[in-house]
Amino acid sequence: MGKFKAVVPLTDEEVGIDQVFMTKTNGNAPIIYNMNGQRINSPAKGLNIIQGRKVLIK
């Protein structure tokens, strides 16, 4: 399934994450997120996270 076997908190502090979803992607399509951590289909003007790297789109 994934590369993680067990995810455990380092502290008792709550982080506000309720659920984690795994999605399958097209092998050639880049994975793109906005700066709020939301997955988007194409880069938007401003900062984006593409394949784990911050990219500025003018």
C-alpha positions, 0 to 999 in steps of 0.5 A: 500500500504505502511506504509507511507501516505505522505513523505515530505522533511525536507529542500529545499535541493535536495537529488538526489532521482528520484523514489522509487520502491516497490517490493514484496518478497518471505516471507522467502527470506531475503532482502539484499542490498550492501553498495551502497543501491542496492538490491542484490539476495545473500550476497557478500564478504564484508559488506552487509545489511541483513534485516536492519543489517550490516553483514560482509561476509568473 
